[in-house]
């Protein structure tokens, strides 16, 4: 494996300061080799590629689709996600900013501003995924990552001992000008699967999902709205199929918030404590969404005429439901590693964080002179993930086991929301906005709780 110094020299041999070309046609042998291959240019993959390039490694970022493709997402970025974007130097000046959470439920309507903290800014952001993904991929490319679009990874390449040493790929049929002309083999001592829920590389080497971990489902649509400049992220904890209190309570919770350009992202999510619990439900989420839309406050004007695009749905793999996150030359990031938060269904902050932690471990591995030393360095990645999220996700699994019952959720919203001290704890838990070291009394309480439970 090349050292970081060698990789820097190799990249400098290309045009210094100039992004590597996105489309190369018939790539040469040298262009098919790298220090690290990243599969998937979503937030996790692009964050990893950016940090890897900055740290001096030669990184190939392979994306099967064209950039700017629409993806199902809530588009909300909590302060924990903003922190990672700041670390990457991403220009967010034109993005939609929000000042906190507005929570509606149990007859209450409360506002919880994002607090000013040592590690987190006092604001969140929103950015449509079609824009966010392209922004981050281009940012990684400008840092020196070699971005190739229209490349569908079909299988891992492994040595006789099971070590992953690259990937097989073909041109994507859905892309007019793919970056490769035919079946191509890319090789690297380290492969990163950041390919989302499907995690095709991880699945091919036998890393299956843990059915005992929470699983969420989300549906969302965009609407034009006169309230599109609202600076609060609204979360509706009770969804009714008629007048509140006089009709049936629908499963899940809803959200409405601005994403800029006169649009709001409107969605609902539901979570189950396990895959079997999710499978046992027969919920028509589109029907639930339609019922909720009939009772959303009229001031939002969420009418059929104002809907922009389709109503789409996606699965949310939670609480490390696919592991190990590193073994035999293959790392898992973001949704591929089941890193969606069971507390709030957020996955972007965790994806960005996993990309940074993976790059740090990869850079340390690249600098080692022996295979044993390299493996020791790479093994720090899953340990770093466990330290950041392990106990927190275990608490989240307990949280999900409670709120998946609508009657429990109803009691919590009715009697819990008015208690400000309790809600300070809940808000930090829900947003993953708690300090890992130091902080105030709430931070120290959460730190204690995460240490008391086993790591996820």
RODO-2510 file (C-alpha; in nm, 4 decimals, decimal comma):
residues 456
     n   res          X          Y          Z
     1     x     0,0000     0,0000     0,0000
     2     x     0,1308     0,3464    -0,0794
     3     x     0,2128     0,5713     0,2103
     4     x     0,0416     0,9064     0,2510
     5     x     0,3573     1,0750     0,1220
     6     x     0,3651     0,8598    -0,1914
     7     x    -0,0036     0,9246    -0,2539
     8     x     0,0563     1,2973    -0,2258
     9     x     0,3329     1,2744    -0,4825
    10     x     0,1120     1,0705    -0,7153
    11     x    -0,1675     1,3212    -0,6973
    12     x     0,0744     1,6089    -0,7441
    13     x     0,1865     1,4397    -1,0662
    14     x    -0,1611     1,5132    -1,1963
    15     x    -0,2489     1,8797    -1,2300
    16     x    -0,1998     2,0263    -0,8831
    17     x    -0,5087     2,2017    -0,7495
    18     x    -0,7214     2,0849    -1,0426
    19     x    -1,0068     1,8379    -0,9777
    20     x    -0,9529     1,4956    -1,1299
    21     x    -1,1764     1,4438    -1,4351
    22     x    -1,5199     1,3009    -1,3637
    23     x    -1,5421     1,1123    -1,6919
    24     x    -1,2418     0,9269    -1,8244
    25     x    -1,3875     0,6952    -2,0912
    26     x    -1,1531     0,3977    -2,1180
    27     x    -0,9587     0,4412    -1,7934
    28     x    -0,5946     0,3393    -1,7972
    29     x    -0,4400     0,0785    -1,5707
    30     x    -0,2992     0,3492    -1,3420
    31     x    -0,6411     0,5164    -1,3190
    32     x    -0,7962     0,1867    -1,2092
    33     x    -0,5679     0,1652    -0,9059
    34     x    -0,5921     0,3717    -0,5881
    35     x    -0,5097     0,3718    -0,2190
    36     x    -0,8817     0,3603    -0,1346
    37     x    -1,1963     0,2900    -0,3372
    38     x    -1,5186     0,4479    -0,2092
    39     x    -1,8405     0,2994    -0,3466
    40     x    -2,1227     0,5528    -0,3408
    41     x    -2,1127     0,9332    -0,3541
    42     x    -2,3790     1,0041    -0,0940
    43     x    -2,2950     1,2037     0,2207
    44     x    -2,0956     0,9173     0,3761
    45     x    -1,8932     0,8343     0,0666
    46     x    -1,8235     1,1940    -0,0301
    47     x    -1,7225     1,2845     0,3266
    48     x    -1,4823     0,9906     0,3334
    49     x    -1,3416     1,0805    -0,0089
    50     x    -1,2914     1,4422     0,0947
    51     x    -1,1100     1,3578     0,4176
    52     x    -0,9024     1,0868     0,2477
    53     x    -0,7907     1,3281    -0,0234
    54     x    -0,7040     1,5995     0,2283
    55     x    -0,5027     1,3459     0,4263
    56     x    -0,2992     1,2680     0,1162
    57     x    -0,4433     0,9392    -0,0078
    58     x    -0,5274     0,8621    -0,3693
    59     x    -0,9011     0,7910    -0,3588
    60     x    -1,1459     0,6753    -0,6252
    61     x    -1,5086     0,7757    -0,5638
    62     x    -1,7441     0,5582    -0,7711
    63     x    -2,1067     0,6614    -0,8147
    64     x    -2,3554     0,4558    -1,0156
    65     x    -2,5958     0,7428    -1,0931
    66     x    -2,5606     1,0926    -1,2259
    67     x    -2,5081     1,3618    -0,9650
    68     x    -2,8184     1,5535    -0,8677
    69     x    -3,0472     1,2514    -0,8636
    70     x    -3,3482     1,2825    -0,6318
    71     x    -3,3338     1,0658    -0,3193
    72     x    -3,5840     1,0009    -0,0424
    73     x    -3,4732     1,1992     0,2615
    74     x    -3,6036     1,4382     0,5228
    75     x    -3,3358     1,6870     0,4093
    76     x    -3,2926     1,8156     0,7649
    77     x    -2,9449     1,8792     0,9029
    78     x    -2,9210     1,9072     1,2803
    79     x    -2,6318     2,0956     1,4458
    80     x    -2,4381     1,7670     1,4653
    81     x    -2,4467     1,7482     1,0842
    82     x    -2,3584     2,1160     1,0534
    83     x    -2,0523     2,0521     1,2727
    84     x    -1,9236     1,7952     1,0221
    85     x    -1,9918     2,0252     0,7258
    86     x    -1,7928     2,3007     0,8977
    87     x    -1,5038     2,0584     0,9478
    88     x    -1,5115     1,9873     0,5751
    89     x    -1,5161     2,3550     0,4834
    90     x    -1,8404     2,3245     0,2861
    91     x    -1,9942     2,6578     0,1868
    92     x    -2,3464     2,6516     0,3337
    93     x    -2,4132     3,0261     0,3167
    94     x    -2,7014     2,9853     0,0708
    95     x    -2,8625     2,6870     0,2430
    96     x    -3,1867     2,7086     0,4389
    97     x    -3,1120     2,7747     0,8058
    98     x    -3,3346     2,6847     1,1015
    99     x    -3,3203     2,7849     1,4668
   100     x    -3,4668     2,4827     1,6425
   101     x    -3,7517     2,2363     1,6835
   102     x    -4,1198     2,3160     1,7100
   103     x    -4,2923     2,0156     1,8652
   104     x    -4,6681     1,9662     1,8317
   105     x    -4,8470     1,6939     2,0262
   106     x    -5,0620     1,6126     2,3281
   107     x    -5,2369     1,9466     2,2998
   108     x    -4,9045     2,1307     2,3229
   109     x    -4,7082     2,3444     2,0812
   110     x    -4,3578     2,4097     2,2098
   111     x    -4,0373     2,5613     2,0693
   112     x    -3,6910     2,4270     2,1535
   113     x    -3,4121     2,6461     2,0117
   114     x    -3,0836     2,4798     1,9226
   115     x    -2,8543     2,5679     2,2146
   116     x    -2,5119     2,7265     2,1731
   117     x    -2,2589     2,4586     2,2736
   118     x    -1,8816     2,4067     2,2565
   119     x    -1,9082     2,1334     1,9903
   120     x    -2,2288     2,2310     1,8095
   121     x    -2,3554     2,5532     1,6506
   122     x    -2,6895     2,6999     1,7544
   123     x    -2,8536     2,6416     1,4172
   124     x    -2,9469     2,3632     1,1802
   125     x    -2,9763     2,3552     0,8027
   126     x    -3,1881     2,1992     0,5317
   127     x    -3,0758     2,1053     0,1826
   128     x    -3,2533     1,8889    -0,0737
   129     x    -3,0632     1,5641    -0,1227
   130     x    -3,0369     1,6157    -0,4954
   131     x    -2,8365     1,9307    -0,4186
   132     x    -2,6592     1,8090    -0,1046
   133     x    -2,5148     1,4982    -0,2682
   134     x    -2,3794     1,6929    -0,5644
   135     x    -2,2374     1,9653    -0,3388
   136     x    -2,0474     1,7110    -0,1293
   137     x    -1,9246     1,5029    -0,4237
   138     x    -1,7922     1,8133    -0,5997
   139     x    -1,6313     1,9266    -0,2750
   140     x    -1,4492     1,5940    -0,2483
   141     x    -1,3478     1,6197    -0,6136
   142     x    -1,2017     1,9663    -0,5618
   143     x    -1,0010     1,8264    -0,2708
   144     x    -0,8417     1,5723    -0,5064
   145     x    -1,0723     1,2706    -0,5059
   146     x    -1,1154     1,1047    -0,8471
   147     x    -1,4903     1,1030    -0,9068
   148     x    -1,6315     0,8598    -1,1637
   149     x    -2,0070     0,8644    -1,2267
   150     x    -2,2173     0,6117    -1,4137
   151     x    -2,0154     0,3280    -1,2590
   152     x    -2,2192     0,0400    -1,1169
   153     x    -2,0185    -0,1797    -0,8829
   154     x    -2,1258    -0,5391    -0,9387
   155     x    -1,9026    -0,7413    -0,7058
   156     x    -1,6043    -0,7207    -0,4743
   157     x    -1,2653    -0,8530    -0,5766
   158     x    -1,1094    -1,0718    -0,3084
   159     x    -0,7836    -1,2537    -0,2550
   160     x    -0,7679    -1,6225    -0,1778
   161     x    -0,7761    -1,5449     0,1942
   162     x    -1,0948    -1,3403     0,1676
   163     x    -0,9237    -0,9993     0,1776
   164     x    -1,1161    -0,7448    -0,0313
   165     x    -0,8745    -0,5908    -0,2803
   166     x    -1,1025    -0,4072    -0,5216
   167     x    -1,4337    -0,4109    -0,7070
   168     x    -1,5751    -0,5186    -1,0410
   169     x    -1,7853    -0,2572    -1,2209
   170     x    -1,9807    -0,1961    -1,5395
   171     x    -2,1230     0,1185    -1,7033
   172     x    -2,4594     0,2238    -1,5578
   173     x    -2,7361     0,1878    -1,8140
   174     x    -2,9240     0,4872    -1,6716
   175     x    -2,6376     0,7329    -1,7323
   176     x    -2,5882     0,8732    -2,0807
   177     x    -2,2099     0,9111    -2,0555
   178     x    -2,0720     0,6704    -1,7958
   179     x    -1,7110     0,7099    -1,6845
   180     x    -1,6169     0,3612    -1,8103
   181     x    -1,6820     0,1931    -2,1440
   182     x    -1,7166    -0,1689    -2,0371
   183     x    -1,6560    -0,4130    -1,7522
   184     x    -1,3723    -0,2739    -1,5408
   185     x    -1,1780    -0,3913    -1,2384
   186     x    -1,0669    -0,1295    -0,9853
   187     x    -0,8109    -0,2277    -0,7227
   188     x    -0,7080    -0,0846    -0,3854
   189     x    -0,5862    -0,2186    -0,0512
   190     x    -0,8982    -0,0698     0,1115
   191     x    -1,2568    -0,0610    -0,0151
   192     x    -1,5299     0,1447     0,1494
   193     x    -1,8960     0,0496     0,0988
   194     x    -2,0992     0,3695     0,1243
   195     x    -2,3658     0,2400    -0,1105
   196     x    -2,6682     0,3004     0,1102
   197     x    -2,9288     0,0556     0,2358
   198     x    -2,8530    -0,2059    -0,0301
   199     x    -2,4833    -0,2248     0,0709
   200     x    -2,4102    -0,4498    -0,2270
   201     x    -2,0415    -0,4975    -0,1597
   202     x    -2,0996    -0,5777     0,2073
   203     x    -2,3827    -0,8155     0,1222
   204     x    -2,1658    -0,9943    -0,1356
   205     x    -1,9041    -1,0789     0,1275
   206     x    -2,1673    -1,2074     0,3703
   207     x    -2,2279    -0,9128     0,5996
   208     x    -2,6002    -0,9485     0,6492
   209     x    -2,8403    -0,7277     0,8407
   210     x    -2,9178    -0,7912     1,2062
   211     x    -3,2940    -0,8393     1,2148
   212     x    -3,3019    -0,7652     1,5860
   213     x    -3,2145    -0,3991     1,5357
   214     x    -3,4723    -0,1220     1,4847
   215     x    -3,5970    -0,0523     1,1357
   216     x    -3,7743     0,2619     1,0230
   217     x    -3,9808     0,3581     0,7204
   218     x    -4,0212     0,7131     0,5924
   219     x    -4,2364     0,8672     0,3201
   220     x    -4,1989     1,2244     0,2017
   221     x    -4,3085     1,4733    -0,0604
   222     x    -4,2306     1,8350    -0,1488
   223     x    -4,4910     2,1117    -0,1486
   224     x    -4,4957     2,4762    -0,2379
   225     x    -4,6108     2,6627     0,0722
   226     x    -4,6638     3,0223     0,1876
   227     x    -4,4836     2,9175     0,5075
   228     x    -4,1707     2,8048     0,3243
   229     x    -3,9595     3,0664     0,5048
   230     x    -4,0495     2,9285     0,8486
   231     x    -3,7265     2,9036     1,0481
   232     x    -3,8396     2,6175     1,2724
   233     x    -3,8318     2,2445     1,2031
   234     x    -4,1810     2,1306     1,2937
   235     x    -4,2327     1,7796     1,4300
   236     x    -4,5856     1,6518     1,4810
   237     x    -4,5789     1,3713     1,7359
   238     x    -4,9435     1,2760     1,6885
   239     x    -5,0953     1,2038     1,3492
   240     x    -5,4748     1,1933     1,3441
   241     x    -5,6995     1,0654     1,0673
   242     x    -5,9642     1,3208     1,1649
   243     x    -6,0170     1,5985     1,4215
   244     x    -5,7476     1,5684     1,6942
   245     x    -5,8716     1,3813     1,9978
   246     x    -6,1918     1,2704     1,8269
   247     x    -6,0500     1,0243     1,5770
   248     x    -5,7930     0,7486     1,5453
   249     x    -5,4238     0,8010     1,6114
   250     x    -5,2100     0,7038     1,3123
   251     x    -4,8766     0,5235     1,3564
   252     x    -4,5604     0,7317     1,3503
   253     x    -4,4757     1,1010     1,3594
   254     x    -4,4666     1,3739     1,0989
   255     x    -4,2434     1,6626     0,9986
   256     x    -4,2709     1,9833     0,8001
   257     x    -3,9819     2,2195     0,7333
   258     x    -3,8475     2,4509     0,4712
   259     x    -3,5745     2,3422     0,2310
   260     x    -3,5532     2,6724     0,0421
   261     x    -3,6795     2,7880    -0,2975
   262     x    -4,0350     2,8161    -0,1637
   263     x    -4,0554     2,4440    -0,0863
   264     x    -4,1189     2,2466     0,2302
   265     x    -4,0277     1,8837     0,2914
   266     x    -4,3260     1,7020     0,4374
   267     x    -4,2998     1,3468     0,5602
   268     x    -4,3870     1,0887     0,8163
   269     x    -4,1844     0,8178     0,9757
   270     x    -4,2610     0,5016     1,1637
   271     x    -4,0222     0,2764     1,3513
   272     x    -4,0269    -0,0816     1,4777
   273     x    -3,7953    -0,2400     1,7330
   274     x    -3,6960    -0,5192     1,4941
   275     x    -3,7353    -0,6372     1,1369
   276     x    -3,9899    -0,8985     1,2466
   277     x    -4,1934    -0,6343     1,4295
   278     x    -4,1891    -0,4204     1,1156
   279     x    -4,2939    -0,7151     0,8986
   280     x    -4,5865    -0,7947     1,1279
   281     x    -4,7437    -0,4579     1,0523
   282     x    -4,9666    -0,4119     0,7523
   283     x    -4,9492    -0,0338     0,7208
   284     x    -5,0319     0,1466     0,3996
   285     x    -4,8035     0,4465     0,4531
   286     x    -4,9375     0,6292     0,1499
   287     x    -5,2868     0,6056     0,2935
   288     x    -5,1572     0,7217     0,6328
   289     x    -4,9864     1,0158     0,4634
   290     x    -5,3055     1,1080     0,2754
   291     x    -5,5090     1,0920     0,5971
   292     x    -5,2575     1,3138     0,7751
   293     x    -5,2567     1,5653     0,4897
   294     x    -5,6318     1,6123     0,5286
   295     x    -5,5755     1,7396     0,8816
   296     x    -5,2554     1,9425     0,8556
   297     x    -5,3130     2,3093     0,9499
   298     x    -5,4556     2,4928     0,6490
   299     x    -5,1937     2,7686     0,6810
   300     x    -4,9354     2,5362     0,5231
   301     x    -5,1548     2,4946     0,2082
   302     x    -5,0344     2,1382     0,1532
   303     x    -5,2791     2,0676    -0,1262
   304     x    -5,2525     1,8350    -0,4235
   305     x    -5,2073     2,1380    -0,6501
   306     x    -4,9075     2,2497    -0,4452
   307     x    -4,7338     1,9121    -0,4384
   308     x    -4,4082     1,9061    -0,6334
   309     x    -4,2946     1,5652    -0,7545
   310     x    -4,3855     1,2243    -0,6229
   311     x    -4,4554     1,0823    -0,2794
   312     x    -4,1626     0,8489    -0,2166
   313     x    -4,0620     0,6072     0,0577
   314     x    -3,7441     0,4511     0,1923
   315     x    -3,6253     0,2114     0,4604
   316     x    -3,4125     0,3436     0,7472
   317     x    -3,1516     0,0943     0,8754
   318     x    -3,0831     0,1802     1,2377
   319     x    -2,8537     0,1220     1,5333
   320     x    -2,5658    -0,0573     1,3584
   321     x    -2,7833    -0,3234     1,1965
   322     x    -2,4987    -0,4374     0,9673
   323     x    -2,1529    -0,5264     1,0994
   324     x    -1,8582    -0,5606     1,1295
   325     x    -1,7855    -0,2075     1,0169
   326     x    -1,4337    -0,3093     0,9241
   327     x    -1,2906    -0,6486     0,8386
   328     x    -1,0538    -0,7847     0,5712
   329     x    -1,0092    -0,4697     0,3685
   330     x    -1,3753    -0,3601     0,3654
   331     x    -1,5250    -0,0697     0,5648
   332     x    -1,8961     0,0131     0,5946
   333     x    -2,0191     0,3705     0,6200
   334     x    -2,3524     0,5438     0,6774
   335     x    -2,6642     0,3495     0,5796
   336     x    -2,4520     0,0577     0,4548
   337     x    -2,3463     0,0108     0,8168
   338     x    -2,6966     0,0705     0,9568
   339     x    -2,6084     0,4027     1,1167
   340     x    -2,9433     0,5839     1,1120
   341     x    -3,0284     0,7153     1,4570
   342     x    -3,3136     0,5255     1,6255
   343     x    -3,3993     0,8429     1,8171
   344     x    -3,4956     1,0601     1,5206
   345     x    -3,4370     0,8768     1,1939
   346     x    -3,1505     1,1079     1,1002
   347     x    -2,8758     0,9545     0,8931
   348     x    -2,6816     1,2417     0,7356
   349     x    -2,4938     1,3507     1,0478
   350     x    -2,3941     0,9908     1,1177
   351     x    -2,2929     0,9395     0,7548
   352     x    -2,0665     1,2451     0,7576
   353     x    -1,9131     1,1437     1,0893
   354     x    -1,8483     0,7876     0,9734
   355     x    -1,6735     0,9222     0,6637
   356     x    -1,4383     1,1304     0,8745
   357     x    -1,3612     0,8505     1,1196
   358     x    -1,3007     0,6033     0,8357
   359     x    -1,0595     0,8411     0,6628
   360     x    -0,8624     0,8985     0,9807
   361     x    -0,8194     0,5245     1,0331
   362     x    -0,7338     0,4704     0,6663
   363     x    -0,4639     0,7379     0,6735
   364     x    -0,3074     0,5774     0,9811
   365     x    -0,3199     0,2388     0,8095
   366     x    -0,1574     0,3777     0,4960
   367     x     0,1380     0,4994     0,6997
   368     x     0,2130     0,1580     0,8541
   369     x     0,4972    -0,0496     0,7153
   370     x     0,3572    -0,3937     0,8028
   371     x     0,0313    -0,5723     0,7349
   372     x    -0,0236    -0,6300     1,1065
   373     x     0,0270    -0,2616     1,1817
   374     x    -0,2070    -0,1620     0,9024
   375     x    -0,4829    -0,3904     1,0328
   376     x    -0,4399    -0,2560     1,3850
   377     x    -0,4826     0,0983     1,2572
   378     x    -0,7892     0,0122     1,0456
   379     x    -0,9481    -0,1663     1,3423
   380     x    -0,9638     0,1724     1,5159
   381     x    -1,2536     0,2693     1,2891
   382     x    -1,5223     0,0424     1,4413
   383     x    -1,3888     0,1276     1,7870
   384     x    -1,4258     0,4975     1,7131
   385     x    -1,7817     0,4403     1,5904
   386     x    -1,8661     0,2479     1,9078
   387     x    -1,7219     0,5247     2,1233
   388     x    -1,9272     0,7904     1,9423
   389     x    -2,2552     0,6050     1,8945
   390     x    -2,2518     0,2648     2,0661
   391     x    -2,4113     0,3412     2,4031
   392     x    -2,6272     0,6126     2,2472
   393     x    -2,7746     0,3624     2,0010
   394     x    -2,8414     0,1133     2,2807
   395     x    -3,0458     0,3815     2,4557
   396     x    -3,2166     0,4427     2,1239
   397     x    -3,3219     0,0807     2,0991
   398     x    -3,4921     0,1122     2,4390
   399     x    -3,6541     0,4348     2,3211
   400     x    -3,7912     0,2650     2,0083
   401     x    -3,9288    -0,0304     2,2040
   402     x    -4,1416     0,2190     2,3952
   403     x    -4,2593     0,4622     2,1292
   404     x    -4,3498     0,1966     1,8722
   405     x    -4,6671     0,1566     2,0781
   406     x    -4,9017     0,4471     1,9878
   407     x    -5,0614     0,4531     2,3326
   408     x    -4,7214     0,4979     2,4989
   409     x    -4,6313     0,7722     2,2514
   410     x    -4,9599     0,9429     2,3279
   411     x    -4,8965     0,9432     2,7031
   412     x    -4,5397     1,0675     2,6571
   413     x    -4,6465     1,3612     2,4437
   414     x    -4,9338     1,4571     2,6695
   415     x    -4,7491     1,4442     3,0010
   416     x    -4,3828     1,4732     2,9007
   417     x    -4,3795     1,7769     2,6708
   418     x    -4,4751     2,0354     2,9400
   419     x    -4,1807     1,9340     3,1596
   420     x    -3,8996     2,1620     3,0455
   421     x    -3,6164     1,9843     3,2299
   422     x    -3,7193     1,6493     3,0854
   423     x    -3,7499     1,7975     2,7396
   424     x    -3,3974     1,9424     2,7572
   425     x    -3,2727     1,5856     2,7964
   426     x    -3,5043     1,4523     2,5261
   427     x    -3,4125     1,7279     2,2798
   428     x    -3,0399     1,6580     2,3132
   429     x    -3,1025     1,2851     2,2765
   430     x    -3,3294     1,3272     1,9749
   431     x    -3,0865     1,5583     1,7944
   432     x    -2,7662     1,3755     1,8957
   433     x    -2,6568     1,7158     2,0209
   434     x    -2,4954     1,6157     2,3487
   435     x    -2,1354     1,6827     2,4384
   436     x    -1,9233     1,3674     2,4560
   437     x    -1,6934     1,5315     2,7133
   438     x    -1,7715     1,7984     2,9704
   439     x    -2,0776     2,0070     2,8956
   440     x    -2,3660     2,0882     3,1246
   441     x    -2,5645     1,8680     3,3619
   442     x    -2,7779     1,7244     3,0810
   443     x    -2,4679     1,6307     2,8815
   444     x    -2,3127     1,4595     3,1820
   445     x    -2,6352     1,2687     3,2497
   446     x    -2,6446     1,1366     2,8919
   447     x    -2,2747     1,0503     2,9111
   448     x    -2,3452     0,8491     3,2260
   449     x    -2,6404     0,6697     3,0694
   450     x    -2,4430     0,5744     2,7577
   451     x    -2,1646     0,4310     2,9751
   452     x    -2,4078     0,2298     3,1879
   453     x    -2,5520     0,0350     2,8935
   454     x    -2,3680    -0,2066     2,6651
   455     x    -2,2482    -0,0700     2,3339
   456     x    -2,4765    -0,1330     2,0369
***
